[in-house]
Amino acid sequence: MTGIVPPSPVSSSNPSELPAHAHNQTEVFAVHGADPEVLAYAMAKYSRSALSMKQSLKEISSQRAEQFLNTFYFQYGHRSIADLAHVAFAIERLSLLAAIVLVDEQRWDGQERSTRYQNFQKSGWYLPDFGAANDTRELYTRTVEDLFNAYSKTSTAVHDALKSRVACPVEMKPEAWERTLKARAFDVARYLLPLATNTSLGQIVNARTLETQVSRLLTHPAAEIRDLGAKLRDAATGPAWNLNADANSALQNKIAALDPELAAESELLLTREVHTAPTLVKYAQPNPYEQQTRAELTQAAAELLSGVSIAAAPIVDLVERTETLEVELAATLIYSASHHPYRQIRDITAALPEGCVTEIIELGLRHRGRHDEALRAFHAGAALRFDILMDIGGFRDMHRHRRCTQIIQEFTSLHGYDTPESGDAAGLAEAGILVEYQAQIEAAFSASREVAISNAPEAAQSALYLLPLATRIRSLFKMDFAEAQYISELRSGPAGHFSYRKVAWEMYLALERQHPSLAKYLRVTDFTQPIDLLKR
């Protein structure tokens, strides 16, 4: 529209010109220096107090924050208060298996060591407790060491094959060319890394996510992961590592030498211990709801699917919606406790009497406590459901997408493994190590099965650490169109790993088949076309 002149805004430069209760003086400031729980209390006071943030923080002590949180968070259940306290953690030397479990939160921010850009040869690996089962321990150790040796050999062989095939462009520095080809070689070699491989990551989470994360880890059947939960809780409630501790201590000593009286005052500021979440996480315990429900769903799935072979399924299956919400909930619960494809389980569940469907849903909620969130399987009703079967290494990248609901099945060797043969990198046959690669994966699968039936403590869990990243894992991604568009566009890009590039392309093709009028809006990269290996 043209010709309309908007009215001039009232100037706030002269407060006397404003009406009595008009305040055109918005103030915005960042806050630094407040402990996470103290800051959470100050923010929570906005809902009950007219005090400004600066006024609140000046009057709040750690002790008052603890009293407030004990009352309103634990007694009254105002859980949103914990969303306001954010805590940063460094978690180092945990297994890849534990890392996958740790980051499986829908509200999570962090970054992990990349198997694409770092050599994991010297990362070390996790050794479970085998008790008196010494032969099993030796088999486990030998298998892990064999996988690492194969990883090293594959990295070198693929790198050499790439160097002989891909010339260094004149405009590219030799160091950059070498570094890029090494990354491409790691893309192939990482398939051999066992889940026992050590990694490191950093995470920033709010205290509510942290509490549920700790509780979930403490509930896990694997000892390493339960221990990780306890360490997270201890790190949150105990003194945090302070980057400036040494400098502050040195300054405090100088002050004490000059003025002991002033040093008594400065000591509280310079050398005090900071506890990031001493109240909000201290009561985190194993979750009986999750524990009992997992056991009952596993039994229900075994009974329902007894004698039913796992149906063949494509890499990506976009399962069209034909079922009721009730059937979707029941099918998703069974899916989470089995290894069958979602389409197969959905069809079996849809054929059940209504009472059986209701009974399965009740299994998922029967043991739910007062403050328990319903299981993730109850996040139902999304328009698009992609059932994906891919290698664990590629799944770890897809796992980062949290604007969707992911239902992840347990690790298993039942689905076999992937062999990297993409044109994106030198194939194993071209590098002359295809037979050795296959033999090594098969040997790891065999060792894993042998460990699983041994008399070692937690034998079934310990066996999973021997599965290489080449092992296929099934997961159900439920999302809206915008997220499908985002994942397909981002993950099909030429700079990505060929594993998830293929999955993203298959997601697009599935959308194109079912929703042709919408697929044209996706800016995807055709996986079947060659790419420039030197573009990362």
C-alpha positions in Angstrom: 0.0 0.0 0.0 1.2 3.5 -0.8 0.2 7.0 0.2 -0.4 6.2 3.9 2.0 7.9 6.3 2.3 6.0 9.6 1.9 8.1 12.7 5.1 9.3 14.3 6.1 7.3 17.4 6.0 9.1 20.7 9.5 10.2 21.6 10.9 8.8 24.8 13.8 11.3 24.9 11.9 13.5 27.3 10.1 11.4 30.0 8.0 14.4 31.0 6.2 14.2 27.6 5.0 10.6 28.4 1.8 9.7 30.2 2.3 9.0 33.9 2.6 5.2 33.7 4.3 5.0 30.2 7.8 3.7 30.4 9.6 3.5 27.0 12.9 2.6 28.5 13.5 -1.1 27.9 16.7 -2.3 29.4 18.6 -5.4 28.2 21.7 -6.7 29.8 23.6 -10.0 29.8 24.2 -11.7 33.2 27.5 -13.1 34.3 29.0 -14.3 37.6 25.9 -15.9 39.2 25.9 -19.6 40.0 23.4 -21.6 37.8 21.0 -22.3 40.6 21.1 -18.8 42.0 20.4 -17.5 38.6 17.5 -19.9 38.1 16.0 -18.7 41.4 16.4 -15.0 40.3 14.7 -15.7 37.0 11.9 -17.7 38.7 11.2 -14.7 40.9 10.0 -12.7 37.9 6.7 -14.6 38.1 6.2 -13.7 41.8 8.1 -10.5 42.4 8.4 -7.0 40.9 12.1 -6.9 41.7 14.5 -6.4 38.8 17.1 -9.1 38.0 19.9 -6.9 39.5 17.9 -6.4 42.7 17.0 -10.1 43.0 20.6 -11.3 42.5 21.9 -8.9 45.1 19.7 -10.3 47.8 19.8 -14.0 46.9 22.4 -16.3 48.5 23.2 -19.9 47.6 21.5 -21.0 50.8 18.3 -19.2 50.0 18.3 -20.6 46.4 18.6 -24.1 47.9 15.7 -23.5 50.2 13.5 -22.1 47.4 14.4 -25.0 45.0 13.7 -27.7 47.7 10.3 -26.2 48.2 9.1 -25.3 44.7 11.0 -27.9 42.6 10.9 -31.0 44.7 7.8 -30.4 46.9 5.5 -28.6 44.5 6.9 -30.1 41.3 7.5 -26.8 39.4 10.0 -28.5 37.1 10.3 -25.6 34.7 12.5 -23.8 37.2 15.3 -26.2 36.5 15.2 -25.2 32.8 16.7 -21.9 33.9 19.9 -23.4 35.3 22.4 -24.4 32.6 25.5 -26.3 33.4 28.6 -27.2 31.2 30.3 -30.5 31.5 33.4 -32.1 30.0 33.0 -35.9 29.7 36.2 -37.6 28.6 37.3 -41.1 28.0 33.9 -42.8 27.8 33.1 -45.5 25.2 31.3 -44.8 22.0 28.5 -46.9 23.3 28.1 -44.9 26.4 28.4 -41.6 24.4 25.4 -42.7 22.2 23.3 -43.4 25.3 24.5 -40.2 27.1 23.5 -37.8 24.3 20.1 -39.5 23.6 18.2 -36.5 25.0 15.7 -34.3 23.1 16.9 -31.2 24.9 20.7 -31.4 24.6 23.6 -29.2 23.2 27.1 -30.5 22.9 29.9 -31.6 20.6 31.9 -34.9 20.4 35.2 -36.0 19.0 34.7 -36.7 15.3 35.6 -40.0 13.8 35.8 -38.2 10.4 38.6 -35.8 11.4 40.6 -37.5 14.1 42.7 -40.6 14.3 41.2 -42.8 17.0 44.1 -45.3 17.0 45.5 -44.1 20.3 42.1 -43.3 22.0 42.1 -46.4 24.1 39.0 -48.5 24.8 36.7 -49.6 27.5 37.2 -53.0 29.3 34.1 -54.3 31.2 34.4 -56.4 34.3 34.6 -60.0 33.4 34.9 -61.4 36.9 36.5 -64.8 36.8 35.7 -65.3 33.1 39.4 -64.9 32.0 39.0 -66.7 28.7 36.1 -64.3 27.8 38.2 -61.3 28.8 41.1 -62.5 26.6 38.7 -63.0 23.7 37.3 -59.5 24.2 40.7 -57.9 24.4 42.0 -59.8 21.3 39.0 -58.8 19.3 39.2 -55.1 20.2 42.9 -55.0 19.4 42.4 -56.8 16.1 39.7 -54.2 15.1 42.1 -51.4 16.0 44.9 -52.9 13.9 42.4 -53.3 11.0 41.3 -49.7 11.5 45.0 -48.5 11.3 45.7 -50.7 8.2 42.5 -49.5 6.5 43.2 -45.9 7.1 46.7 -46.2 5.5 45.5 -48.4 2.6 42.6 -46.1 1.7 44.7 -43.0 2.1 47.3 -44.4 -0.3 44.6 -45.4 -2.8 43.1 -41.9 -2.7 46.5 -40.3 -3.2 47.1 -42.4 -6.3 43.7 -41.5 -7.7 43.1 -37.8 -6.7 45.8 -35.4 -7.7 46.5 -32.2 -5.7 45.2 -29.2 -7.6 47.6 -26.4 -8.3 45.6 -23.9 -6.3 45.4 -26.2 -3.3 48.1 -26.3 -0.6 49.7 -29.8 -0.3 49.0 -29.8 3.5 45.3 -29.2 2.9 45.2 -31.9 0.2 46.8 -34.4 2.5 44.5 -33.4 5.4 41.4 -33.8 3.2 42.3 -37.2 1.9 43.1 -38.4 5.4 39.6 -37.4 6.5 38.2 -39.3 3.5 40.2 -42.3 4.5 38.9 -42.0 8.1 35.4 -42.0 6.6 36.0 -45.6 5.5 38.2 -46.8 8.4 35.8 -45.7 11.1 33.5 -48.7 10.1 36.0 -50.9 12.0 36.0 -49.0 15.3 34.3 -51.0 18.0 31.7 -49.5 20.3 34.3 -50.0 23.1 36.4 -47.2 21.6 37.0 -44.2 23.9 35.8 -40.8 22.9 35.3 -37.4 24.6 32.5 -34.8 24.5 31.3 -31.6 26.0 27.7 -30.8 26.8 25.6 -27.8 28.0 22.3 -28.8 29.5 19.7 -27.3 31.8 19.2 -28.9 35.2 15.9 -30.6 34.3 17.5 -32.4 31.4 20.5 -33.2 33.5 18.3 -34.7 36.2 16.5 -36.9 33.8 19.7 -37.8 32.0 21.4 -38.9 35.2 18.4 -40.9 36.2 18.2 -42.6 32.8 21.9 -43.4 32.9 21.6 -44.8 36.5 18.8 -47.1 35.2 20.8 -48.5 32.3 21.8 -52.2 32.4 25.4 -51.5 31.5 27.8 -50.9 34.4 29.9 -48.2 32.6 26.8 -46.2 31.9 25.4 -46.5 35.4 28.9 -45.3 36.7 28.7 -42.4 34.2 25.4 -41.4 35.7 26.9 -41.3 39.2 29.9 -39.3 38.0 27.6 -36.8 36.3 25.6 -36.3 39.5 28.8 -36.0 41.5 30.2 -33.4 39.1 27.0 -31.3 39.3 26.7 -31.4 43.1 30.4 -31.2 43.9 32.9 -28.4 43.3 33.3 -27.5 39.6 36.7 -27.2 37.9 37.6 -23.5 37.8 39.6 -22.2 34.9 40.8 -19.3 36.9 41.6 -21.2 40.2 45.4 -21.0 40.0 45.4 -17.3 39.0 42.9 -16.5 41.7 44.9 -18.4 44.3 48.1 -16.6 43.3 46.4 -13.3 43.5 45.0 -14.2 47.0 48.4 -15.0 48.2 49.8 -11.7 47.1 46.9 -9.9 48.8 47.5 -11.8 52.0 51.2 -10.8 52.0 50.3 -7.2 51.6 47.1 -6.9 53.7 45.9 -9.8 55.8 42.7 -8.0 56.7 41.8 -7.4 53.1 42.8 -10.9 52.2 40.0 -12.2 54.6 37.5 -10.4 52.5 38.9 -11.3 49.1 39.2 -15.0 49.9 35.4 -15.4 49.7 35.5 -14.1 46.1 38.7 -15.5 44.8 39.0 -19.0 46.3 35.4 -20.1 47.0 34.2 -23.4 45.5 31.4 -23.2 42.9 28.8 -26.0 42.9 26.9 -25.8 39.7 23.7 -27.8 40.6 24.0 -28.9 44.2 20.2 -29.0 44.8 18.5 -29.8 41.5 20.4 -33.0 40.8 21.2 -34.4 44.2 18.2 -36.6 44.4 18.5 -38.2 40.9 18.1 -41.9 41.3 17.4 -44.9 39.0 14.0 -44.7 37.4 11.7 -47.6 38.4 9.2 -46.6 35.8 11.7 -47.0 33.0 13.2 -50.1 34.5 10.0 -52.0 35.0 8.4 -50.9 31.8 11.4 -51.9 29.8 11.3 -55.4 31.2 7.5 -55.8 30.6 7.7 -54.4 27.0 10.6 -56.7 26.2 8.5 -59.6 27.3 5.4 -58.4 25.5 7.4 -57.9 22.2 8.9 -61.4 22.5 5.5 -62.9 22.9 3.8 -60.9 20.1 6.7 -61.5 17.7 7.4 -65.1 18.6 8.1 -67.1 15.5 7.9 -64.0 13.3 11.0 -63.5 11.2 12.3 -60.0 10.8 10.9 -58.8 7.5 13.2 -57.4 4.8 13.1 -53.6 4.6 14.7 -50.8 2.6 17.4 -48.5 4.0 14.7 -45.9 4.5 11.0 -46.7 4.7 8.6 -43.8 4.9 5.6 -45.5 6.6 2.4 -44.0 5.4 -0.3 -43.4 8.1 -3.0 -45.9 7.9 -3.4 -46.8 11.6 -5.2 -45.1 14.5 -3.3 -43.2 17.1 -3.9 -46.0 19.5 -2.3 -48.5 17.1 0.6 -46.2 16.5 1.3 -45.9 20.3 1.2 -49.6 20.8 3.3 -50.4 17.7 5.9 -47.9 18.7 6.1 -49.3 22.2 6.7 -52.8 20.7 9.1 -51.4 18.2 11.3 -49.9 20.9 11.7 -53.4 22.5 12.3 -55.4 19.4 14.4 -55.6 16.2 11.6 -55.8 13.6 10.7 -53.0 11.1 8.0 -50.5 12.1 5.8 -51.3 9.1 5.8 -55.0 10.0 5.0 -54.3 13.7 2.4 -51.7 12.8 0.5 -54.2 10.5 0.7 -56.9 13.2 -0.6 -54.5 15.9 -3.4 -53.2 13.7 -4.7 -56.7 13.3 -4.9 -57.2 17.1 -8.2 -56.9 19.0 -8.8 -53.5 20.5 -8.4 -54.8 24.0 -4.8 -56.1 23.2 -3.8 -52.7 21.8 -5.1 -51.0 24.9 -3.2 -53.5 27.1 0.1 -52.7 25.3 -0.5 -49.0 25.8 -1.2 -49.6 29.5 2.1 -51.5 29.8 3.8 -48.2 28.8 2.1 -46.2 31.5 1.4 -48.7 34.3 4.4 -47.9 36.4 4.6 -44.1 35.7 5.3 -42.1 38.8 4.0 -38.7 39.8 6.8 -36.7 38.2 7.7 -39.1 35.4 7.4 -38.0 31.8 5.7 -40.6 29.6 8.1 -42.7 27.5 9.3 -41.2 24.3 7.2 -43.7 22.4 4.2 -41.6 23.4 5.4 -38.7 21.3 3.1 -39.8 18.5 1.0 -38.2 15.7 3.8 -36.9 13.5 2.9 -36.7 9.8 6.2 -38.4 8.6 7.7 -41.6 10.0 11.0 -42.7 8.5 12.1 -46.2 9.6 15.9 -46.2 9.0 18.4 -49.0 8.9 22.0 -47.8 8.7 25.4 -48.3 10.1 26.0 -47.1 13.7 28.7 -44.6 12.5 26.3 -42.9 10.2 23.5 -43.1 12.7 25.6 -41.2 15.2 25.5 -38.2 12.8 21.7 -38.6 12.2 21.3 -38.9 16.0 22.1 -35.2 16.4 18.8 -34.1 14.9 16.6 -33.4 17.9 13.7 -31.5 16.3 12.1 -34.9 15.8 11.3 -38.0 17.8 13.8 -40.8 17.6 12.9 -44.3 18.7 16.1 -46.3 18.8 16.2 -50.1 18.9 19.0 -51.9 20.8 22.3 -52.7 19.3 22.5 -56.1 17.6 24.3 -58.1 15.0 21.0 -59.4 13.6 20.9 -56.8 10.8 24.4 -57.5 9.5 26.8 -54.7 8.6 27.6 -52.1 5.9 30.6 -52.3 3.5 31.7 -48.8 2.4 31.7 -49.1 -1.4 30.6 -45.6 -2.3 32.2 -43.6 -5.1 32.8 -40.9 -2.5 36.0 -42.6 -1.4 38.4 -45.3 -2.4 36.5 -48.6 -2.1 37.9 -51.4 0.0 38.5 -53.5 -3.1 40.4 -50.7 -4.7 42.5 -50.4 -1.6 43.1 -54.2 -1.6 41.6 -54.9 1.8 37.9 -55.9 1.2 38.4 -59.5 2.2 40.3 -58.6 5.3 37.6 -56.0 6.2 34.8 -58.6 5.9 36.7 -61.2 7.8 37.4 -58.8 10.7 33.8 -57.7 11.0 32.6 -61.3 10.9 35.1 -62.2 13.6 33.9 -59.4 15.8 30.3 -60.5 15.4 31.3 -64.1 16.3 33.2 -62.9 19.4 30.3 -60.7 20.4 28.0 -63.7 20.3 30.4 -65.8 22.3 30.8 -63.1 25.0 27.0 -62.8 25.2 26.5 -66.4 26.3 29.5 -66.5 28.7 29.2 -66.5 32.5 30.8 -63.1 32.8 28.9 -60.4 34.7 26.5 -58.5 32.4 27.7 -60.7 29.6 25.0 -59.5 27.1 25.9 -55.9 27.7 29.6 -56.5 27.5 29.2 -58.3 24.1 27.8 -55.1 22.6 31.1 -53.3 23.0 32.6 -55.6 20.3 30.2 -54.5 17.6 32.0 -52.3 15.0 30.5 -49.0 13.7 29.8 -50.9 10.5 27.0 -52.7 12.4 23.5 -51.8 11.2 21.1 -50.3 13.7 17.4 -49.6 13.2 15.7 -46.4 14.4 12.4 -44.7 13.8 12.4 -40.9 13.0 9.1 -39.1 13.4 9.0 -35.6 12.2 7.1 -32.8 10.4 7.8 -31.7 6.8 10.1 -28.9 7.8 12.5 -31.3 9.6 12.4 -33.8 6.7 13.3 -30.9 4.4 16.1 -29.8 6.7 17.6 -33.2 7.2 17.4 -34.2 3.5 19.0 -30.9 2.4 21.7 -30.8 5.0 22.7 -34.5 5.1 22.7 -35.0 1.3 25.4 -32.3 0.8 28.7 -33.2 -0.8 30.7 -32.4 2.3 28.9 -35.1 4.3 29.8 -38.7 4.9 28.6 -41.0 2.2 26.6 -43.1 4.7 24.2 -40.5 5.8 24.2 -38.8 2.4 22.7 -42.0 1.0 20.1 -42.0 3.8 19.2 -38.4 3.2 18.8 -39.1 -0.5 16.6 -42.1 0.2 14.5 -39.9 2.5 14.0 -37.5 -0.4 13.0 -40.2 -2.8 10.5 -41.6 -0.3 9.0 -38.2 0.0 8.9 -37.8 -3.7 7.0 -41.0 -4.1 4.4 -40.2 -1.5 4.2 -36.4 -1.7 5.4 -35.5 -5.3 3.9 -32.0 -5.1 6.0 -31.2 -2.0 9.3 -32.9 -2.9 10.1 -30.3 -5.5 10.7 -27.8 -2.7 13.6 -29.8 -1.3 17.1 -28.6 -2.4 18.9 -31.9 -2.2 22.1 -33.2 -3.7 21.7 -36.2 -5.9 23.7 -39.1 -4.2 24.1 -41.0 -7.4 26.1 -38.2 -9.0 29.9 -37.9 -8.4 31.3 -35.3 -6.1 34.5 -33.4 -5.7 36.4 -35.4 -3.0 38.5 -32.3 -2.1 35.5 -30.3 -1.0 34.7 -30.7 2.7 
